[in-house]
Amino acid sequence: MDEEQRQFELKRFVEEVGLLFEFAGLPRMAGRILGWLLISNPPHQSTGELAEVLQASKGSISTMTRLLIQAGLVERTSLPGDRRDYFCIKLGAWSALIKERVARITAIRQLAEHGLQLLEGEDPQRRQRLQEMHDFHAFFEGQFPMMIEHWEQEHPPRDRPNVSQKS
């Protein structure tokens, strides 16, 4: 693959990540930023660098990097002797993302539990849909933490050289 084709494929990858984020209900630009940070060299990028490569305004980049920081996927960093802020993928981001989903799963399970309490003593067929909702979410609520723990034991975080966290 020649360099021009390679650059095209890299940009297409960034767009695919953006579309996936949009499909998940998040802003496409947040996904595009994440996509670029996954493949960029160096792994840390300034607001200006992100704006240039993604053909976006600095305001949009700023808003979306804040969203990604709040989601635990990206962190703000600095380099010694450089006054600019940089952004990079946060180590442990994927575990944090699943932990956040576990919190949503717990909320859904609790909601189903509440519904089951309201229908206590009712015909079992009326309760069946809520019971399935409850049992499904209770199962994954129990499984995900064990899976995350297993992942973290097998994949301890690695230090990122020459970058200091500011988040």
PyMOL commands that place a pseudoatom at each C-alpha (Angstrom):
pseudoatom trace, name=CA, resn=MET, resi=1, chain=A, elem=C, hetatm=0, pos=[0.000, 0.000, 0.000]
pseudoatom trace, name=CA, resn=ASP, resi=2, chain=A, elem=C, hetatm=0, pos=[1.477, 3.364, -0.988]
pseudoatom trace, name=CA, resn=GLU, resi=3, chain=A, elem=C, hetatm=0, pos=[1.587, 6.302, 1.440]
pseudoatom trace, name=CA, resn=GLU, resi=4, chain=A, elem=C, hetatm=0, pos=[-1.383, 8.098, -0.114]
pseudoatom trace, name=CA, resn=GLN, resi=5, chain=A, elem=C, hetatm=0, pos=[-3.572, 4.987, 0.181]
pseudoatom trace, name=CA, resn=ARG, resi=6, chain=A, elem=C, hetatm=0, pos=[-2.348, 4.430, 3.745]
pseudoatom trace, name=CA, resn=GLN, resi=7, chain=A, elem=C, hetatm=0, pos=[-3.298, 7.994, 4.753]
pseudoatom trace, name=CA, resn=PHE, resi=8, chain=A, elem=C, hetatm=0, pos=[-6.721, 7.536, 3.149]
pseudoatom trace, name=CA, resn=GLU, resi=9, chain=A, elem=C, hetatm=0, pos=[-7.266, 4.294, 5.094]
pseudoatom trace, name=CA, resn=LEU, resi=10, chain=A, elem=C, hetatm=0, pos=[-6.201, 5.957, 8.364]
pseudoatom trace, name=CA, resn=LYS, resi=11, chain=A, elem=C, hetatm=0, pos=[-8.698, 8.786, 7.787]
pseudoatom trace, name=CA, resn=ARG, resi=12, chain=A, elem=C, hetatm=0, pos=[-11.371, 6.245, 6.954]
pseudoatom trace, name=CA, resn=PHE, resi=13, chain=A, elem=C, hetatm=0, pos=[-10.633, 4.430, 10.226]
pseudoatom trace, name=CA, resn=VAL, resi=14, chain=A, elem=C, hetatm=0, pos=[-11.100, 7.706, 12.123]
pseudoatom trace, name=CA, resn=GLU, resi=15, chain=A, elem=C, hetatm=0, pos=[-14.457, 8.214, 10.384]
pseudoatom trace, name=CA, resn=GLU, resi=16, chain=A, elem=C, hetatm=0, pos=[-15.517, 4.650, 11.218]
pseudoatom trace, name=CA, resn=VAL, resi=17, chain=A, elem=C, hetatm=0, pos=[-14.828, 5.279, 14.911]
pseudoatom trace, name=CA, resn=GLY, resi=18, chain=A, elem=C, hetatm=0, pos=[-16.837, 8.504, 14.643]
pseudoatom trace, name=CA, resn=LEU, resi=19, chain=A, elem=C, hetatm=0, pos=[-19.777, 6.674, 13.072]
pseudoatom trace, name=CA, resn=LEU, resi=20, chain=A, elem=C, hetatm=0, pos=[-19.627, 3.953, 15.723]
pseudoatom trace, name=CA, resn=PHE, resi=21, chain=A, elem=C, hetatm=0, pos=[-19.761, 6.591, 18.462]
pseudoatom trace, name=CA, resn=GLU, resi=22, chain=A, elem=C, hetatm=0, pos=[-22.687, 8.275, 16.719]
pseudoatom trace, name=CA, resn=PHE, resi=23, chain=A, elem=C, hetatm=0, pos=[-24.481, 4.909, 16.499]
pseudoatom trace, name=CA, resn=ALA, resi=24, chain=A, elem=C, hetatm=0, pos=[-23.941, 4.559, 20.276]
pseudoatom trace, name=CA, resn=GLY, resi=25, chain=A, elem=C, hetatm=0, pos=[-25.642, 7.931, 20.820]
pseudoatom trace, name=CA, resn=LEU, resi=26, chain=A, elem=C, hetatm=0, pos=[-22.547, 10.079, 21.268]
pseudoatom trace, name=CA, resn=PRO, resi=27, chain=A, elem=C, hetatm=0, pos=[-21.322, 12.933, 19.072]
pseudoatom trace, name=CA, resn=ARG, resi=28, chain=A, elem=C, hetatm=0, pos=[-19.535, 11.812, 15.938]
pseudoatom trace, name=CA, resn=MET, resi=29, chain=A, elem=C, hetatm=0, pos=[-16.749, 14.355, 16.565]
pseudoatom trace, name=CA, resn=ALA, resi=30, chain=A, elem=C, hetatm=0, pos=[-15.988, 12.760, 19.945]
pseudoatom trace, name=CA, resn=GLY, resi=31, chain=A, elem=C, hetatm=0, pos=[-15.584, 9.443, 18.146]
pseudoatom trace, name=CA, resn=ARG, resi=32, chain=A, elem=C, hetatm=0, pos=[-13.396, 11.012, 15.486]
pseudoatom trace, name=CA, resn=ILE, resi=33, chain=A, elem=C, hetatm=0, pos=[-11.110, 12.473, 18.168]
pseudoatom trace, name=CA, resn=LEU, resi=34, chain=A, elem=C, hetatm=0, pos=[-10.920, 9.112, 19.913]
pseudoatom trace, name=CA, resn=GLY, resi=35, chain=A, elem=C, hetatm=0, pos=[-10.235, 7.414, 16.588]
pseudoatom trace, name=CA, resn=TRP, resi=36, chain=A, elem=C, hetatm=0, pos=[-7.348, 9.745, 15.827]
pseudoatom trace, name=CA, resn=LEU, resi=37, chain=A, elem=C, hetatm=0, pos=[-5.881, 9.421, 19.321]
pseudoatom trace, name=CA, resn=LEU, resi=38, chain=A, elem=C, hetatm=0, pos=[-5.928, 5.633, 18.915]
pseudoatom trace, name=CA, resn=ILE, resi=39, chain=A, elem=C, hetatm=0, pos=[-3.659, 5.802, 15.849]
pseudoatom trace, name=CA, resn=SER, resi=40, chain=A, elem=C, hetatm=0, pos=[-1.798, 9.112, 16.093]
pseudoatom trace, name=CA, resn=ASN, resi=41, chain=A, elem=C, hetatm=0, pos=[1.955, 9.436, 16.301]
pseudoatom trace, name=CA, resn=PRO, resi=42, chain=A, elem=C, hetatm=0, pos=[2.864, 10.826, 18.752]
pseudoatom trace, name=CA, resn=PRO, resi=43, chain=A, elem=C, hetatm=0, pos=[0.060, 9.470, 20.940]
pseudoatom trace, name=CA, resn=HIS, resi=44, chain=A, elem=C, hetatm=0, pos=[-0.552, 12.890, 22.506]
pseudoatom trace, name=CA, resn=GLN, resi=45, chain=A, elem=C, hetatm=0, pos=[-2.108, 15.629, 20.366]
pseudoatom trace, name=CA, resn=SER, resi=46, chain=A, elem=C, hetatm=0, pos=[-2.772, 19.311, 21.023]
pseudoatom trace, name=CA, resn=THR, resi=47, chain=A, elem=C, hetatm=0, pos=[-6.104, 21.003, 20.355]
pseudoatom trace, name=CA, resn=GLY, resi=48, chain=A, elem=C, hetatm=0, pos=[-4.569, 22.659, 17.296]
pseudoatom trace, name=CA, resn=GLU, resi=49, chain=A, elem=C, hetatm=0, pos=[-3.201, 19.380, 15.956]
pseudoatom trace, name=CA, resn=LEU, resi=50, chain=A, elem=C, hetatm=0, pos=[-6.566, 17.676, 16.438]
pseudoatom trace, name=CA, resn=ALA, resi=51, chain=A, elem=C, hetatm=0, pos=[-8.384, 20.571, 14.753]
pseudoatom trace, name=CA, resn=GLU, resi=52, chain=A, elem=C, hetatm=0, pos=[-6.041, 20.456, 11.780]
pseudoatom trace, name=CA, resn=VAL, resi=53, chain=A, elem=C, hetatm=0, pos=[-6.076, 16.717, 11.182]
pseudoatom trace, name=CA, resn=LEU, resi=54, chain=A, elem=C, hetatm=0, pos=[-9.830, 16.370, 11.771]
pseudoatom trace, name=CA, resn=GLN, resi=55, chain=A, elem=C, hetatm=0, pos=[-10.716, 19.563, 9.876]
pseudoatom trace, name=CA, resn=ALA, resi=56, chain=A, elem=C, hetatm=0, pos=[-12.737, 20.850, 12.832]
pseudoatom trace, name=CA, resn=SER, resi=57, chain=A, elem=C, hetatm=0, pos=[-12.911, 24.050, 14.852]
pseudoatom trace, name=CA, resn=LYS, resi=58, chain=A, elem=C, hetatm=0, pos=[-10.861, 24.375, 18.013]
pseudoatom trace, name=CA, resn=GLY, resi=59, chain=A, elem=C, hetatm=0, pos=[-14.123, 25.043, 19.875]
pseudoatom trace, name=CA, resn=SER, resi=60, chain=A, elem=C, hetatm=0, pos=[-15.577, 21.733, 18.742]
pseudoatom trace, name=CA, resn=ILE, resi=61, chain=A, elem=C, hetatm=0, pos=[-12.353, 19.932, 19.667]
pseudoatom trace, name=CA, resn=SER, resi=62, chain=A, elem=C, hetatm=0, pos=[-12.364, 21.577, 23.092]
pseudoatom trace, name=CA, resn=THR, resi=63, chain=A, elem=C, hetatm=0, pos=[-15.991, 20.633, 23.778]
pseudoatom trace, name=CA, resn=MET, resi=64, chain=A, elem=C, hetatm=0, pos=[-15.539, 17.046, 22.638]
pseudoatom trace, name=CA, resn=THR, resi=65, chain=A, elem=C, hetatm=0, pos=[-12.245, 16.488, 24.486]
pseudoatom trace, name=CA, resn=ARG, resi=66, chain=A, elem=C, hetatm=0, pos=[-13.998, 17.629, 27.684]
pseudoatom trace, name=CA, resn=LEU, resi=67, chain=A, elem=C, hetatm=0, pos=[-16.719, 15.064, 27.003]
pseudoatom trace, name=CA, resn=LEU, resi=68, chain=A, elem=C, hetatm=0, pos=[-14.116, 12.338, 26.424]
pseudoatom trace, name=CA, resn=ILE, resi=69, chain=A, elem=C, hetatm=0, pos=[-12.283, 13.318, 29.622]
pseudoatom trace, name=CA, resn=GLN, resi=70, chain=A, elem=C, hetatm=0, pos=[-15.561, 13.115, 31.579]
pseudoatom trace, name=CA, resn=ALA, resi=71, chain=A, elem=C, hetatm=0, pos=[-16.237, 9.702, 30.017]
pseudoatom trace, name=CA, resn=GLY, resi=72, chain=A, elem=C, hetatm=0, pos=[-12.818, 8.545, 31.261]
pseudoatom trace, name=CA, resn=LEU, resi=73, chain=A, elem=C, hetatm=0, pos=[-11.506, 7.736, 27.783]
pseudoatom trace, name=CA, resn=VAL, resi=74, chain=A, elem=C, hetatm=0, pos=[-9.067, 10.620, 27.314]
pseudoatom trace, name=CA, resn=GLU, resi=75, chain=A, elem=C, hetatm=0, pos=[-6.788, 12.550, 29.633]
pseudoatom trace, name=CA, resn=ARG, resi=76, chain=A, elem=C, hetatm=0, pos=[-5.254, 15.991, 29.411]
pseudoatom trace, name=CA, resn=THR, resi=77, chain=A, elem=C, hetatm=0, pos=[-1.473, 15.919, 29.568]
pseudoatom trace, name=CA, resn=SER, resi=78, chain=A, elem=C, hetatm=0, pos=[1.473, 18.275, 29.297]
pseudoatom trace, name=CA, resn=LEU, resi=79, chain=A, elem=C, hetatm=0, pos=[5.036, 17.964, 28.131]
pseudoatom trace, name=CA, resn=PRO, resi=80, chain=A, elem=C, hetatm=0, pos=[7.994, 19.379, 30.056]
pseudoatom trace, name=CA, resn=GLY, resi=81, chain=A, elem=C, hetatm=0, pos=[8.819, 22.892, 28.806]
pseudoatom trace, name=CA, resn=ASP, resi=82, chain=A, elem=C, hetatm=0, pos=[5.671, 23.132, 26.670]
pseudoatom trace, name=CA, resn=ARG, resi=83, chain=A, elem=C, hetatm=0, pos=[2.777, 25.316, 27.796]
pseudoatom trace, name=CA, resn=ARG, resi=84, chain=A, elem=C, hetatm=0, pos=[0.193, 23.655, 25.550]
pseudoatom trace, name=CA, resn=ASP, resi=85, chain=A, elem=C, hetatm=0, pos=[-2.189, 20.992, 26.755]
pseudoatom trace, name=CA, resn=TYR, resi=86, chain=A, elem=C, hetatm=0, pos=[-2.241, 17.674, 24.964]
pseudoatom trace, name=CA, resn=PHE, resi=87, chain=A, elem=C, hetatm=0, pos=[-4.775, 14.877, 24.887]
pseudoatom trace, name=CA, resn=CYS, resi=88, chain=A, elem=C, hetatm=0, pos=[-4.178, 11.137, 24.781]
pseudoatom trace, name=CA, resn=ILE, resi=89, chain=A, elem=C, hetatm=0, pos=[-6.024, 7.903, 25.395]
pseudoatom trace, name=CA, resn=LYS, resi=90, chain=A, elem=C, hetatm=0, pos=[-6.242, 7.318, 29.133]
pseudoatom trace, name=CA, resn=LEU, resi=91, chain=A, elem=C, hetatm=0, pos=[-4.629, 4.141, 30.385]
pseudoatom trace, name=CA, resn=GLY, resi=92, chain=A, elem=C, hetatm=0, pos=[-7.335, 1.878, 31.771]
pseudoatom trace, name=CA, resn=ALA, resi=93, chain=A, elem=C, hetatm=0, pos=[-9.995, 3.668, 29.727]
pseudoatom trace, name=CA, resn=TRP, resi=94, chain=A, elem=C, hetatm=0, pos=[-11.636, 0.502, 28.490]
pseudoatom trace, name=CA, resn=SER, resi=95, chain=A, elem=C, hetatm=0, pos=[-12.033, -0.921, 31.992]
pseudoatom trace, name=CA, resn=ALA, resi=96, chain=A, elem=C, hetatm=0, pos=[-13.496, 2.409, 33.109]
pseudoatom trace, name=CA, resn=LEU, resi=97, chain=A, elem=C, hetatm=0, pos=[-15.945, 2.343, 30.215]
pseudoatom trace, name=CA, resn=ILE, resi=98, chain=A, elem=C, hetatm=0, pos=[-17.192, -1.120, 31.168]
pseudoatom trace, name=CA, resn=LYS, resi=99, chain=A, elem=C, hetatm=0, pos=[-17.395, -0.111, 34.855]
pseudoatom trace, name=CA, resn=GLU, resi=100, chain=A, elem=C, hetatm=0, pos=[-19.611, 2.796, 33.835]
pseudoatom trace, name=CA, resn=ARG, resi=101, chain=A, elem=C, hetatm=0, pos=[-21.809, 0.388, 31.871]
pseudoatom trace, name=CA, resn=VAL, resi=102, chain=A, elem=C, hetatm=0, pos=[-22.069, -1.849, 34.913]
pseudoatom trace, name=CA, resn=ALA, resi=103, chain=A, elem=C, hetatm=0, pos=[-23.529, 1.136, 36.769]
pseudoatom trace, name=CA, resn=ARG, resi=104, chain=A, elem=C, hetatm=0, pos=[-26.183, 1.442, 34.029]
pseudoatom trace, name=CA, resn=ILE, resi=105, chain=A, elem=C, hetatm=0, pos=[-26.868, -2.283, 34.199]
pseudoatom trace, name=CA, resn=THR, resi=106, chain=A, elem=C, hetatm=0, pos=[-27.320, -1.965, 37.961]
pseudoatom trace, name=CA, resn=ALA, resi=107, chain=A, elem=C, hetatm=0, pos=[-29.779, 0.902, 37.474]
pseudoatom trace, name=CA, resn=ILE, resi=108, chain=A, elem=C, hetatm=0, pos=[-31.823, -1.159, 35.014]
pseudoatom trace, name=CA, resn=ARG, resi=109, chain=A, elem=C, hetatm=0, pos=[-31.817, -4.158, 37.356]
pseudoatom trace, name=CA, resn=GLN, resi=110, chain=A, elem=C, hetatm=0, pos=[-32.978, -1.941, 40.226]
pseudoatom trace, name=CA, resn=LEU, resi=111, chain=A, elem=C, hetatm=0, pos=[-35.757, -0.502, 38.071]
pseudoatom trace, name=CA, resn=ALA, resi=112, chain=A, elem=C, hetatm=0, pos=[-36.925, -4.010, 37.177]
pseudoatom trace, name=CA, resn=GLU, resi=113, chain=A, elem=C, hetatm=0, pos=[-36.793, -4.921, 40.870]
pseudoatom trace, name=CA, resn=HIS, resi=114, chain=A, elem=C, hetatm=0, pos=[-39.019, -1.968, 41.677]
pseudoatom trace, name=CA, resn=GLY, resi=115, chain=A, elem=C, hetatm=0, pos=[-41.485, -3.026, 38.986]
pseudoatom trace, name=CA, resn=LEU, resi=116, chain=A, elem=C, hetatm=0, pos=[-41.527, -6.565, 40.346]
pseudoatom trace, name=CA, resn=GLN, resi=117, chain=A, elem=C, hetatm=0, pos=[-42.301, -5.226, 43.820]
pseudoatom trace, name=CA, resn=LEU, resi=118, chain=A, elem=C, hetatm=0, pos=[-45.201, -3.241, 42.381]
pseudoatom trace, name=CA, resn=LEU, resi=119, chain=A, elem=C, hetatm=0, pos=[-46.550, -6.391, 40.727]
pseudoatom trace, name=CA, resn=GLU, resi=120, chain=A, elem=C, hetatm=0, pos=[-46.004, -8.637, 43.751]
pseudoatom trace, name=CA, resn=GLY, resi=121, chain=A, elem=C, hetatm=0, pos=[-48.810, -11.164, 44.018]
pseudoatom trace, name=CA, resn=GLU, resi=122, chain=A, elem=C, hetatm=0, pos=[-49.916, -10.575, 40.425]
pseudoatom trace, name=CA, resn=ASP, resi=123, chain=A, elem=C, hetatm=0, pos=[-50.270, -13.219, 37.726]
pseudoatom trace, name=CA, resn=PRO, resi=124, chain=A, elem=C, hetatm=0, pos=[-46.793, -14.648, 36.936]
pseudoatom trace, name=CA, resn=GLN, resi=125, chain=A, elem=C, hetatm=0, pos=[-47.339, -14.011, 33.222]
pseudoatom trace, name=CA, resn=ARG, resi=126, chain=A, elem=C, hetatm=0, pos=[-47.736, -10.299, 33.949]
pseudoatom trace, name=CA, resn=ARG, resi=127, chain=A, elem=C, hetatm=0, pos=[-44.438, -10.335, 35.873]
pseudoatom trace, name=CA, resn=GLN, resi=128, chain=A, elem=C, hetatm=0, pos=[-42.551, -12.474, 33.319]
pseudoatom trace, name=CA, resn=ARG, resi=129, chain=A, elem=C, hetatm=0, pos=[-41.187, -9.596, 31.179]
pseudoatom trace, name=CA, resn=LEU, resi=130, chain=A, elem=C, hetatm=0, pos=[-39.920, -7.705, 34.221]
pseudoatom trace, name=CA, resn=GLN, resi=131, chain=A, elem=C, hetatm=0, pos=[-38.477, -10.889, 35.697]
pseudoatom trace, name=CA, resn=GLU, resi=132, chain=A, elem=C, hetatm=0, pos=[-36.504, -11.572, 32.525]
pseudoatom trace, name=CA, resn=MET, resi=133, chain=A, elem=C, hetatm=0, pos=[-35.286, -7.953, 32.473]
pseudoatom trace, name=CA, resn=HIS, resi=134, chain=A, elem=C, hetatm=0, pos=[-34.228, -8.269, 36.111]
pseudoatom trace, name=CA, resn=ASP, resi=135, chain=A, elem=C, hetatm=0, pos=[-32.523, -11.648, 35.752]
pseudoatom trace, name=CA, resn=PHE, resi=136, chain=A, elem=C, hetatm=0, pos=[-30.650, -10.683, 32.579]
pseudoatom trace, name=CA, resn=HIS, resi=137, chain=A, elem=C, hetatm=0, pos=[-29.229, -7.510, 34.117]
pseudoatom trace, name=CA, resn=ALA, resi=138, chain=A, elem=C, hetatm=0, pos=[-28.492, -9.177, 37.455]
pseudoatom trace, name=CA, resn=PHE, resi=139, chain=A, elem=C, hetatm=0, pos=[-26.469, -11.817, 35.599]
pseudoatom trace, name=CA, resn=PHE, resi=140, chain=A, elem=C, hetatm=0, pos=[-24.304, -9.265, 33.775]
pseudoatom trace, name=CA, resn=GLU, resi=141, chain=A, elem=C, hetatm=0, pos=[-24.047, -7.091, 36.873]
pseudoatom trace, name=CA, resn=GLY, resi=142, chain=A, elem=C, hetatm=0, pos=[-22.342, -10.050, 38.527]
pseudoatom trace, name=CA, resn=GLN, resi=143, chain=A, elem=C, hetatm=0, pos=[-20.220, -11.125, 35.554]
pseudoatom trace, name=CA, resn=PHE, resi=144, chain=A, elem=C, hetatm=0, pos=[-18.680, -7.867, 34.365]
pseudoatom trace, name=CA, resn=PRO, resi=145, chain=A, elem=C, hetatm=0, pos=[-16.836, -6.993, 37.605]
pseudoatom trace, name=CA, resn=MET, resi=146, chain=A, elem=C, hetatm=0, pos=[-15.192, -10.433, 37.636]
pseudoatom trace, name=CA, resn=MET, resi=147, chain=A, elem=C, hetatm=0, pos=[-14.219, -10.058, 33.981]
pseudoatom trace, name=CA, resn=ILE, resi=148, chain=A, elem=C, hetatm=0, pos=[-12.760, -6.586, 34.592]
pseudoatom trace, name=CA, resn=GLU, resi=149, chain=A, elem=C, hetatm=0, pos=[-10.791, -7.858, 37.585]
pseudoatom trace, name=CA, resn=HIS, resi=150, chain=A, elem=C, hetatm=0, pos=[-9.458, -10.756, 35.512]
pseudoatom trace, name=CA, resn=TRP, resi=151, chain=A, elem=C, hetatm=0, pos=[-8.486, -8.355, 32.687]
pseudoatom trace, name=CA, resn=GLU, resi=152, chain=A, elem=C, hetatm=0, pos=[-6.725, -5.974, 35.083]
pseudoatom trace, name=CA, resn=GLN, resi=153, chain=A, elem=C, hetatm=0, pos=[-4.786, -8.836, 36.684]
pseudoatom trace, name=CA, resn=GLU, resi=154, chain=A, elem=C, hetatm=0, pos=[-3.570, -10.055, 33.298]
pseudoatom trace, name=CA, resn=HIS, resi=155, chain=A, elem=C, hetatm=0, pos=[-2.960, -6.573, 31.844]
pseudoatom trace, name=CA, resn=PRO, resi=156, chain=A, elem=C, hetatm=0, pos=[-1.513, -4.205, 34.454]
pseudoatom trace, name=CA, resn=PRO, resi=157, chain=A, elem=C, hetatm=0, pos=[-1.328, -0.544, 33.391]
pseudoatom trace, name=CA, resn=ARG, resi=158, chain=A, elem=C, hetatm=0, pos=[1.892, 0.544, 31.732]
pseudoatom trace, name=CA, resn=ASP, resi=159, chain=A, elem=C, hetatm=0, pos=[3.550, 3.864, 32.409]
pseudoatom trace, name=CA, resn=ARG, resi=160, chain=A, elem=C, hetatm=0, pos=[3.428, 6.430, 29.637]
pseudoatom trace, name=CA, resn=PRO, resi=161, chain=A, elem=C, hetatm=0, pos=[6.910, 7.998, 29.358]
pseudoatom trace, name=CA, resn=ASN, resi=162, chain=A, elem=C, hetatm=0, pos=[7.500, 11.753, 29.192]
pseudoatom trace, name=CA, resn=VAL, resi=163, chain=A, elem=C, hetatm=0, pos=[3.884, 12.725, 29.692]
pseudoatom trace, name=CA, resn=SER, resi=164, chain=A, elem=C, hetatm=0, pos=[2.392, 14.126, 32.891]
pseudoatom trace, name=CA, resn=GLN, resi=165, chain=A, elem=C, hetatm=0, pos=[-1.314, 13.940, 33.692]
pseudoatom trace, name=CA, resn=LYS, resi=166, chain=A, elem=C, hetatm=0, pos=[-3.303, 17.142, 34.287]
pseudoatom trace, name=CA, resn=SER, resi=167, chain=A, elem=C, hetatm=0, pos=[-6.889, 15.807, 34.379]
for i in range(1, 167): cmd.bond("trace and resi %d" % i, "trace and resi %d" % (i + 1))
show_as sticks, trace
zoom trace
